[in-house]
Amino acid sequence: FFLAHVRGGVNLEQSEIMSKLRLFADTASPVTRAVMLLLATNNVPHEFVHISLKDGEQHTNQELVSINPNHTVPAIEDNGFAMFESTAILKYICNKYDLPDHWYPKDIQKRARVDEAMSWFPQNLRCKAFYVACVLPRKTGQPTSEDVLKLTQTTLKKSVDIVESYFLKNRKFVAGDEISIADLLFFGEVTQYWRMGKNLCEGKSAMTQWIEDCKTFFGAHFDEIYKGVYKTIESKVFFTEMEYYK
């Protein structure tokens, strides 16, 4: 006999509830926001361990450094089991907590569509155009080279076109008609450019609708997790280094 907590398809033994998953994170990171949205929308009990990227805590927090040799967020610690890399973390959470199937489907072809999107994502939509244009110059005190700016922003533009013409062609979400963990990654990256005053969905009808559908699905969790992004927008702290993105 055991006591269980049942919550939106998630069954957890009492002992598991007592040892919450710990998430090392900063909402400034788009892939961190992806993990946070998955946890929040599925009511997965967890502890948020804030790692301030602005203050460089990803290099000084010894617990994070011991988990992730790359000194990046997100990372998790789950009752002695630790790991990093957002795509792996998202899949782990789906499997560990037996989340609703649409997040990471068991059907082999549906799962393949999610894996396809997540495999394409790192070198394309997440091409670091935001990082090299906005973050790197402020960290180094040196301007990013024109060649690097042009390369990353050209890659970004091409990637946005592919999201519109392929991933959202005849689909409500990027891997099918139901939201998945692939949408969380895409959503986090596209909305990152709001901090630059740039709407990547401009002129893209499918992406514009997809953003609204995602926000509707996330509900109040979106507003809570995106408070920091809203703060940037409301204070008009915009970055302007997007001259190649035309």
Buried (B, 14 or more C-beta within 10 A) or exposed (E): EEEEEEBEEBEBEEEBEEEBBBBBBBBBBBBBBBBBBBBBBBEBBBEBBEBEBEEEBBEEBEBBBEBBEEBBBBBBBBEEEBBBBBBEBBBBBBEBBEBBBBBBBEEEEBBEBBBBBBEBBBEBBBBBBBBBBBBBBEEEEEEBEEEBBEBBBBBBBEBBEBBBEEBBEEBBBBBBEBBBBBBBBBBBBBBBBBBBBBBBBEEBEBBBEBBEBBBEBBEEBBEEBBEEBEEBBEEEEBBEBBEBBE
